[in-house]
């Protein structure tokens, strides 16, 4: 029997090739082989998953690099410019009347009620106060008896003194006759003269004691005052009443203050500055008085820097040496409003000023190694530069060397700002 020709399904030995079993029929259709997905590997995973993993890893690495990459430091900046600059010494002060007068009682007596109030207008030689003489106190019965006894004693002493003087005068006459006849020595004559003089003095003393005793009794007999006229106190200048020190009627002693008067238009300013600032202030310097209640500052000129300082305790309890600066007001009266005596002011003494200087904000400067430095911004990069500073006011300082007009500098540099570092300007 002839063998059939081998086919592709037969192996080399001529045995039929093993055929894989067919899957069971699904449904009513005819059986067929399930095709293999060319997009899957031997394990059945999608090949695109590998690319997603690599792309995700690369993206994560990129985010980490971007997060840790140094970012520019945000800073505030400003430009160096030219303009006016003034150096001032600012302190609190007060106004006061240049010439003030205290009216006092010239004598002791009963002051009548003062008819004036603070602010009243006073003219020269106007009566300000009237002082009546004091009524002497009456004596009681015991004091009267003692006064009468003193008067009797004084009268007896006077009679005795007159008798002694009479005998001393007769003895002196006899001594002079005997001395004239050379019957008495000069020494004896001098003794007689001394006795007569002493007796005369005794008479004078006794007469004074008698008058004193009689005066005490006269006070007791009087029913009213001594009858003296009242004393009028008059003004020596024209002005206004500043303060009434004694308004009601009362007994005052000699020299007791009654009221103060002065001219409210004649004002000056007193500014208390630290003694180290007072050494920089000279007469004729300009002064501006602010915070007095008006819209514009009041102009003044320094007249005097007092030569003596004083100690003052600040609000923090620190002892400070201060000196008064006296300034004359220049602003006209109609521009001062109701500015008066002892009003609070804020004084600014201008110690130096110029109309055109190169200046920079003080907040951009910092001190290191006995020099002043700034950070200059060029193309987003900082440059540490030393500068020479001249006059300094509060917010600004004069730049003598190291900067040019228009350059951008960092304001309030923090510890994050470094030389040749990258910055981002957020405000200019």
FITI-181889 format. One record per residue (C-alpha): residue in three letters; x negated, y negated, z. Coordinates in nm, 4 decimals, m for minus. Each point is the difference from the previous one (the first is absolute). Example, Ala and Ser with C-alpha at 12.3 -4.5 7.8 and 13.67 -1.06 7.14 Angstrom:
2
fimar, X, Y, Z
ALA, m1.2300, 0.4500, 0.7800
SER, m0.1370, m0.3440, m0.0660
end
This chain:
428
fimar, X, Y, Z
UNK, 0.0000, 0.0000, 0.0000
UNK, m0.1322, m0.3339, m0.0938
UNK, m0.0431, m0.2648, 0.2905
UNK, 0.1580, m0.3325, m0.0499
UNK, m0.2195, m0.2978, m0.0679
UNK, m0.1037, m0.1762, 0.3231
UNK, 0.1494, m0.3444, 0.0597
UNK, m0.0959, m0.3022, 0.2026
UNK, 0.1871, 0.1385, 0.2914
UNK, m0.2200, 0.3116, 0.0081
UNK, m0.3350, 0.0063, 0.1707
UNK, m0.3171, 0.1182, m0.1605
UNK, 0.0501, 0.3586, 0.1130
UNK, 0.3188, 0.0105, m0.1886
UNK, 0.2173, m0.0122, 0.3053
UNK, 0.2871, m0.2316, m0.0119
UNK, m0.0740, m0.3414, 0.1607
UNK, 0.1581, m0.0529, 0.3307
UNK, 0.2859, m0.2337, m0.0268
UNK, 0.0921, m0.2190, 0.3053
UNK, 0.3384, 0.0715, 0.1389
UNK, 0.2731, m0.2286, m0.1066
UNK, 0.1792, m0.2023, 0.2643
UNK, 0.3493, 0.0974, 0.0843
UNK, 0.2761, m0.1513, m0.2002
UNK, 0.1322, m0.3275, 0.1393
UNK, 0.3526, m0.0407, m0.0988
UNK, 0.1536, 0.1569, m0.3040
UNK, m0.2713, m0.1079, m0.2467
UNK, m0.2537, 0.2205, m0.1540
UNK, m0.3251, 0.0539, 0.1898
UNK, m0.2863, m0.2301, m0.0891
UNK, m0.3493, m0.0827, 0.1410
UNK, m0.0384, m0.3183, 0.2207
UNK, m0.2464, m0.2387, m0.1748
UNK, m0.3043, m0.1255, 0.2044
UNK, m0.0156, m0.3823, 0.0671
UNK, m0.3226, m0.1260, m0.1579
UNK, m0.0105, m0.2879, 0.2580
UNK, m0.0525, 0.2304, 0.2957
UNK, m0.3123, 0.1841, 0.1099
UNK, m0.0318, 0.3511, 0.1109
UNK, 0.1504, m0.0848, 0.3426
UNK, 0.2904, m0.1918, m0.1365
UNK, m0.1015, m0.3643, 0.1176
UNK, 0.0309, m0.2980, m0.2344
UNK, m0.3276, m0.1201, m0.1432
UNK, 0.1083, m0.3740, 0.0385
UNK, m0.0180, 0.0357, 0.3821
UNK, m0.3759, m0.0026, m0.0122
UNK, 0.0001, m0.3412, m0.1694
UNK, 0.2435, m0.1455, 0.2526
UNK, m0.2247, 0.1090, 0.2873
UNK, m0.3056, m0.1574, m0.1557
UNK, 0.1807, m0.3229, m0.0835
UNK, 0.1418, m0.0268, 0.3558
UNK, m0.3418, 0.0545, 0.1546
UNK, m0.1589, m0.2627, m0.2224
UNK, 0.2782, m0.2463, 0.0851
UNK, m0.0461, 0.0603, 0.3741
UNK, m0.3746, m0.0527, m0.0277
UNK, 0.0623, m0.3217, m0.1932
UNK, 0.2376, m0.1285, 0.2690
UNK, m0.2527, 0.0748, 0.2750
UNK, m0.2758, m0.1791, m0.1897
UNK, 0.2277, m0.2979, m0.0605
UNK, 0.1053, m0.0094, 0.3652
UNK, m0.3541, m0.0006, 0.1347
UNK, m0.1371, m0.2348, m0.2628
UNK, m0.1005, m0.3392, 0.1599
UNK, 0.2682, m0.2620, m0.0577
UNK, m0.0562, m0.3792, m0.0154
UNK, 0.0452, m0.1773, 0.3346
UNK, 0.2934, m0.2459, m0.0030
UNK, m0.1135, m0.3471, 0.1083
UNK, 0.1178, m0.3599, 0.0091
UNK, m0.2150, m0.2459, m0.1884
UNK, m0.0276, m0.3702, m0.0744
UNK, m0.2014, m0.2304, m0.2224
UNK, m0.2757, m0.2352, 0.1053
UNK, 0.1071, m0.3533, m0.0783
UNK, m0.1010, m0.3623, 0.0472
UNK, 0.2065, m0.2577, 0.1825
UNK, 0.0253, m0.2226, 0.3058
UNK, m0.1215, 0.1280, 0.3355
UNK, 0.0190, m0.1535, 0.3442
UNK, m0.1395, 0.1169, 0.3338
UNK, 0.2209, m0.0850, 0.2968
UNK, 0.0176, 0.0454, 0.3761
UNK, 0.3606, 0.0707, 0.0988
UNK, 0.1220, m0.0169, 0.3594
UNK, 0.3084, m0.1034, 0.1927
UNK, 0.0258, m0.3511, 0.1376
UNK, 0.2410, m0.2678, 0.1147
UNK, 0.0759, m0.3637, m0.0555
UNK, m0.0326, m0.2649, 0.2661
UNK, 0.0411, m0.3752, 0.0317
UNK, m0.3332, m0.1710, m0.0252
UNK, 0.0580, m0.2499, 0.2850
UNK, 0.2392, 0.0976, 0.2791
UNK, 0.0549, m0.1962, 0.3185
UNK, 0.1169, 0.1244, 0.3387
UNK, 0.1946, m0.2617, 0.1950
UNK, m0.0653, 0.0359, 0.3742
UNK, 0.1331, m0.1667, 0.3114
UNK, m0.2263, m0.2904, 0.1066
UNK, 0.1284, 0.0071, 0.3608
UNK, 0.1694, 0.2382, 0.2387
UNK, 0.3727, m0.0557, 0.0213
UNK, 0.3508, 0.1069, m0.0935
UNK, 0.0193, 0.0671, m0.3755
UNK, 0.3282, m0.0904, m0.1619
UNK, 0.1488, 0.2390, m0.2552
UNK, m0.1823, m0.0274, m0.3339
UNK, 0.2548, m0.0911, m0.2740
UNK, m0.2033, 0.1407, m0.2933
UNK, 0.0025, 0.3396, m0.1730
UNK, m0.2643, 0.1631, m0.2186
UNK, m0.0038, m0.1683, m0.3396
UNK, 0.1211, m0.3412, 0.1188
UNK, m0.1647, m0.2958, m0.1725
UNK, m0.2163, m0.2202, 0.2233
UNK, m0.1209, m0.3514, m0.0704
UNK, m0.2986, m0.1806, 0.1457
UNK, 0.0573, m0.1513, 0.3484
UNK, 0.3317, 0.1844, 0.0390
UNK, 0.0956, 0.1040, 0.3536
UNK, m0.0347, 0.3756, 0.0327
UNK, 0.0590, 0.0546, 0.3712
UNK, 0.0830, m0.1926, 0.3160
UNK, m0.1473, 0.0899, 0.3394
UNK, 0.1532, m0.1365, 0.3209
UNK, m0.2092, m0.0377, 0.3155
UNK, 0.0428, 0.2721, 0.2579
UNK, 0.2232, m0.0769, 0.3014
UNK, m0.2065, 0.0520, 0.3157
UNK, 0.1354, 0.2654, 0.2362
UNK, 0.1773, m0.1135, 0.3192
UNK, m0.1488, 0.0692, 0.3400
UNK, 0.1756, 0.2207, 0.2511
UNK, 0.0337, m0.0834, 0.3710
UNK, m0.3227, 0.1723, 0.0988
UNK, m0.1997, m0.1635, m0.2782
UNK, 0.1495, m0.3362, 0.0937
UNK, m0.1045, 0.0390, 0.3640
UNK, m0.3517, 0.0927, m0.1026
UNK, m0.0186, m0.2968, m0.2371
UNK, 0.1116, m0.2387, 0.2758
UNK, m0.2605, 0.1476, 0.2363
UNK, m0.2716, m0.0443, m0.2650
UNK, 0.1088, m0.3595, m0.0465
UNK, m0.0215, m0.0717, 0.3760
UNK, m0.3421, 0.1634, 0.0157
UNK, m0.1201, m0.2012, m0.2978
UNK, 0.1318, m0.3194, 0.1585
UNK, m0.1833, 0.0726, 0.3257
UNK, m0.3211, 0.0780, m0.1870
UNK, 0.0338, m0.3273, m0.1860
UNK, 0.0368, m0.1999, 0.3245
UNK, m0.3004, 0.1760, 0.1467
UNK, m0.2068, m0.0654, m0.3129
UNK, 0.0953, m0.3691, 0.0029
UNK, m0.1039, m0.0328, 0.3666
UNK, m0.3347, 0.1654, m0.0649
UNK, m0.0585, m0.2304, m0.2939
UNK, 0.0851, m0.3067, 0.2121
UNK, m0.2554, 0.0933, 0.2649
UNK, m0.2560, 0.0911, m0.2658
UNK, 0.0480, m0.3387, m0.1659
UNK, m0.0446, m0.1888, 0.3347
UNK, m0.3102, 0.2054, 0.0782
UNK, m0.1433, m0.0836, m0.3436
UNK, 0.0515, m0.3744, 0.0613
UNK, m0.1874, 0.0161, 0.3301
UNK, m0.2793, 0.2042, m0.1510
UNK, m0.0455, m0.2503, m0.2808
UNK, m0.0279, m0.2910, 0.2479
UNK, m0.2526, 0.1849, 0.2151
UNK, m0.2021, 0.0996, m0.3034
UNK, 0.0043, m0.3616, m0.1164
UNK, m0.1448, m0.1051, 0.3349
UNK, m0.2582, 0.2822, m0.0297
UNK, 0.1529, 0.1722, 0.3007
UNK, 0.1056, 0.3134, m0.1891
UNK, m0.1980, 0.2263, m0.2252
UNK, 0.0892, 0.0579, m0.3642
UNK, 0.0714, 0.3669, 0.0682
UNK, 0.2666, m0.0883, 0.2546
UNK, 0.1567, m0.2430, m0.2441
UNK, 0.0181, 0.2690, m0.2686
UNK, 0.1713, 0.2369, 0.2413
UNK, 0.2647, m0.2628, 0.0743
UNK, 0.0573, m0.0540, m0.3715
UNK, 0.0379, 0.3779, m0.0603
UNK, 0.2587, 0.0300, 0.2793
UNK, 0.2070, m0.2837, m0.1457
UNK, m0.0050, 0.1590, m0.3471
UNK, 0.0978, 0.3452, 0.1343
UNK, 0.2862, m0.1563, 0.1960
UNK, 0.1296, m0.1708, m0.3158
UNK, m0.0003, 0.3345, m0.1855
UNK, 0.1916, 0.1622, 0.2824
UNK, 0.2653, m0.2677, m0.0333
UNK, 0.0351, 0.0707, m0.3744
UNK, 0.0324, 0.3739, 0.0622
UNK, 0.2668, m0.0518, 0.2637
UNK, 0.1953, m0.2291, m0.2310
UNK, m0.0010, 0.2642, m0.2779
UNK, 0.1254, 0.2706, 0.2378
UNK, 0.2782, m0.2307, 0.1120
UNK, 0.1083, m0.0736, m0.3562
UNK, 0.0106, 0.3736, m0.0806
UNK, 0.2207, 0.0749, 0.3004
UNK, 0.2336, m0.2854, m0.0839
UNK, 0.0256, 0.1234, m0.3635
UNK, 0.1194, 0.3431, 0.1160
UNK, 0.2694, m0.1616, 0.2102
UNK, 0.0989, m0.2240, m0.2910
UNK, 0.0638, 0.3080, m0.2178
UNK, 0.2305, 0.1383, 0.2658
UNK, 0.2029, m0.3203, 0.0099
UNK, 0.0401, m0.0153, m0.3807
UNK, 0.3197, 0.1498, m0.1393
UNK, m0.0944, m0.0069, m0.3699
UNK, m0.3033, 0.0024, m0.2292
UNK, m0.2880, m0.2336, 0.0294
UNK, 0.1506, m0.2241, m0.2670
UNK, m0.2755, 0.0419, m0.2585
UNK, 0.0860, m0.0178, m0.3700
UNK, m0.0016, 0.3214, m0.2125
UNK, m0.2921, 0.0824, m0.2313
UNK, 0.0678, 0.0248, m0.3743
UNK, m0.2092, 0.2395, m0.2106
UNK, m0.0342, m0.1272, m0.3592
UNK, m0.1274, 0.1570, m0.3228
UNK, m0.3300, m0.1176, m0.1447
UNK, 0.0651, 0.1331, m0.3553
UNK, 0.2814, 0.0617, m0.2446
UNK, 0.0957, 0.3612, m0.0683
UNK, 0.2360, 0.2745, 0.1093
UNK, 0.0558, 0.1896, 0.3214
UNK, m0.1651, 0.3407, m0.0307
UNK, 0.0855, 0.1479, 0.3378
UNK, 0.1813, m0.1221, 0.3113
UNK, m0.1927, 0.1406, 0.2964
UNK, 0.2075, m0.1601, 0.2769
UNK, 0.3595, m0.0681, m0.1006
UNK, 0.1943, m0.0002, 0.3251
UNK, m0.0264, m0.2492, 0.2818
UNK, m0.2508, 0.1108, 0.2623
UNK, m0.2825, m0.1170, 0.2191
UNK, m0.3281, m0.0082, m0.1907
UNK, m0.3552, m0.0585, 0.1099
UNK, m0.2428, m0.2353, m0.1646
UNK, m0.1284, 0.1482, m0.3266
UNK, 0.2899, 0.2442, m0.0498
UNK, 0.0674, 0.0555, m0.3790
UNK, 0.3423, m0.1160, m0.1142
UNK, 0.0099, 0.0468, m0.3800
UNK, m0.2171, 0.0320, m0.3130
UNK, 0.0244, m0.2266, m0.3020
UNK, m0.1725, m0.0068, m0.3387
UNK, 0.0455, m0.0642, m0.3712
UNK, 0.1376, 0.3165, m0.1730
UNK, m0.1260, m0.1253, m0.3371
UNK, m0.3603, m0.0078, 0.1145
UNK, m0.0661, 0.3768, m0.0187
UNK, m0.3145, 0.2076, m0.0220
UNK, m0.0585, 0.3756, m0.0295
UNK, m0.1949, 0.2139, 0.2459
UNK, m0.1227, 0.3345, m0.1392
UNK, m0.1681, 0.2560, 0.2259
UNK, m0.2678, 0.1910, m0.1944
UNK, m0.2699, 0.2443, 0.1063
UNK, m0.3234, m0.1699, 0.0982
UNK, m0.1931, 0.1777, m0.2787
UNK, 0.2462, m0.1433, m0.2542
UNK, m0.0196, m0.3425, 0.1605
UNK, m0.3685, m0.0255, m0.0896
UNK, 0.0950, 0.0052, m0.3723
UNK, 0.2567, m0.2799, 0.0284
UNK, m0.1095, m0.3594, m0.0506
UNK, 0.1885, m0.3323, 0.0180
UNK, 0.1903, m0.1131, m0.3126
UNK, 0.0730, 0.3585, m0.1109
UNK, 0.3461, 0.0592, m0.1464
UNK, 0.2660, 0.1717, 0.2086
UNK, 0.3367, 0.1461, m0.1012
UNK, 0.2696, 0.0430, 0.2661
UNK, 0.2479, 0.2721, m0.0857
UNK, 0.2926, 0.1813, 0.1703
UNK, 0.1220, m0.3231, 0.1568
UNK, 0.3512, 0.0283, m0.1420
UNK, m0.0341, m0.1888, m0.3275
UNK, m0.0316, 0.1250, m0.3588
UNK, m0.3444, m0.1473, m0.0647
UNK, m0.3179, 0.0039, 0.2132
UNK, m0.0914, m0.3198, 0.1820
UNK, m0.3361, m0.1468, m0.0977
UNK, m0.2481, m0.1052, 0.2664
UNK, m0.3702, m0.0807, 0.0422
UNK, m0.2334, 0.1189, 0.2751
UNK, m0.0865, m0.2881, 0.2310
UNK, m0.1852, 0.1729, 0.2809
UNK, m0.1376, 0.3360, 0.1077
UNK, 0.0004, m0.0082, 0.3785
UNK, m0.3500, 0.0573, 0.1399
UNK, 0.1155, 0.2278, 0.2815
UNK, 0.1584, 0.3429, m0.0457
UNK, 0.2284, 0.1842, 0.2406
UNK, 0.0841, 0.3611, 0.0818
UNK, 0.3372, 0.1385, m0.1081
UNK, 0.1388, 0.3504, 0.0452
UNK, 0.1601, 0.1381, m0.3169
UNK, 0.3180, 0.2068, m0.0196
UNK, m0.2144, 0.3162, 0.0104
UNK, m0.1691, m0.1110, 0.3217
UNK, m0.3302, m0.0973, m0.1651
UNK, m0.1806, m0.3102, 0.1258
UNK, m0.0819, m0.2377, m0.2852
UNK, m0.1976, m0.3203, m0.0155
UNK, 0.2014, m0.2587, m0.1885
UNK, m0.0394, m0.3653, m0.0896
UNK, 0.2578, m0.2645, m0.0955
UNK, 0.0015, m0.1538, m0.3476
UNK, 0.1710, m0.3417, m0.0083
UNK, 0.1501, m0.1002, m0.3375
UNK, 0.1777, m0.3190, m0.1081
UNK, 0.3196, 0.0410, m0.2035
UNK, m0.0105, m0.1528, m0.3503
UNK, 0.3433, 0.0979, m0.1339
UNK, 0.2453, m0.2952, 0.0075
UNK, 0.2606, m0.0175, 0.2759
UNK, 0.2966, 0.0581, m0.2301
UNK, m0.1451, 0.3405, m0.1022
UNK, m0.0494, 0.1321, 0.3554
UNK, 0.3658, 0.0512, 0.0884
UNK, 0.0589, 0.0040, 0.3741
UNK, m0.3518, 0.1131, 0.0876
UNK, m0.0717, m0.1171, 0.3534
UNK, m0.2170, 0.0451, 0.3040
UNK, m0.1223, 0.3512, 0.0972
UNK, 0.1445, 0.1692, m0.3122
UNK, m0.1586, 0.3297, m0.1090
UNK, m0.1919, 0.0029, m0.3305
UNK, m0.2329, 0.2263, m0.1997
UNK, m0.3176, m0.1890, m0.0880
UNK, m0.2329, 0.0844, m0.2900
UNK, m0.3305, m0.1862, 0.0005
UNK, m0.1592, 0.0071, m0.3483
UNK, m0.3730, 0.0456, 0.0591
UNK, m0.0926, 0.0537, m0.3687
UNK, 0.1803, m0.0040, m0.3371
UNK, m0.0770, 0.0145, m0.3728
UNK, 0.2201, m0.0209, m0.3082
UNK, m0.1762, 0.2597, m0.2178
UNK, m0.1948, 0.2957, 0.1427
UNK, m0.0294, 0.3668, m0.0923
UNK, 0.1966, 0.1886, 0.2632
UNK, 0.1200, 0.3478, 0.0867
UNK, 0.2500, 0.1334, 0.2542
UNK, m0.1502, 0.0849, 0.3371
UNK, 0.1780, 0.3370, m0.0124
UNK, m0.2265, 0.1124, m0.2853
UNK, m0.3234, m0.0650, 0.1928
UNK, m0.1583, 0.2341, 0.2517
UNK, m0.3195, m0.0322, 0.2012
UNK, m0.2706, 0.2649, m0.0037
UNK, m0.3726, m0.0152, 0.0769
UNK, 0.0173, m0.3755, 0.0706
UNK, 0.1359, m0.0658, m0.3485
UNK, 0.3368, m0.0516, m0.1627
UNK, 0.1219, 0.2491, m0.2607
UNK, 0.2889, 0.0456, m0.2432
UNK, 0.1207, 0.2711, m0.2375
UNK, 0.0229, m0.1270, m0.3596
UNK, 0.2292, 0.1955, m0.2352
UNK, m0.1234, 0.0507, m0.3578
UNK, 0.1807, 0.2379, m0.2370
UNK, 0.1663, 0.1828, 0.2868
UNK, m0.3298, 0.0565, 0.1853
UNK, m0.1157, m0.1804, 0.3140
UNK, m0.3374, m0.1642, 0.0393
UNK, m0.1383, m0.0904, 0.3435
UNK, m0.1467, m0.3492, m0.0179
UNK, m0.1635, m0.2281, 0.2588
UNK, 0.1221, m0.3590, 0.0105
UNK, m0.1073, m0.3198, 0.1731
UNK, 0.2799, m0.1666, 0.1937
UNK, 0.0133, m0.3728, 0.0776
UNK, 0.2811, m0.1797, 0.1818
UNK, 0.2813, 0.2132, 0.1348
UNK, 0.3570, m0.0899, 0.0763
UNK, 0.2536, 0.2445, 0.1351
UNK, 0.1268, 0.1700, m0.3185
UNK, m0.2770, m0.0991, m0.2439
UNK, m0.3777, m0.0298, m0.0172
UNK, m0.2402, m0.1899, m0.2253
UNK, m0.2156, 0.2215, m0.2259
UNK, m0.3449, m0.1405, m0.0706
UNK, m0.1609, 0.3000, m0.1749
UNK, 0.0951, 0.3468, m0.1248
UNK, 0.3352, m0.0556, m0.1744
UNK, 0.1335, m0.1725, m0.3101
UNK, 0.3352, m0.1609, m0.0559
UNK, 0.2585, 0.2447, m0.1325
UNK, m0.1616, 0.3189, 0.1333
UNK, 0.2323, 0.2519, 0.1644
UNK, m0.0805, 0.1016, 0.3580
UNK, 0.1611, 0.2503, 0.2344
UNK, 0.2161, m0.1346, 0.2816
UNK, m0.0225, 0.1610, 0.3448
UNK, m0.2335, 0.2874, m0.1055
UNK, 0.0536, 0.3190, 0.1995
UNK, m0.2394, 0.2868, 0.0728
UNK, 0.1169, 0.1764, m0.3174
UNK, m0.1460, m0.2717, m0.2214
UNK, m0.3568, 0.0854, m0.0993
UNK, m0.2627, m0.1489, m0.2249
UNK, 0.0495, 0.1142, m0.3632
UNK, 0.3266, 0.1651, 0.0926
UNK, 0.3134, 0.0101, m0.2086
UNK, 0.2869, m0.2214, 0.1135
UNK, 0.3481, m0.0786, m0.1191
UNK, 0.1217, m0.3556, 0.0468
UNK, 0.3555, m0.0043, 0.1325
UNK, 0.0248, m0.3728, 0.0661
UNK, m0.1925, m0.2885, m0.1543
end
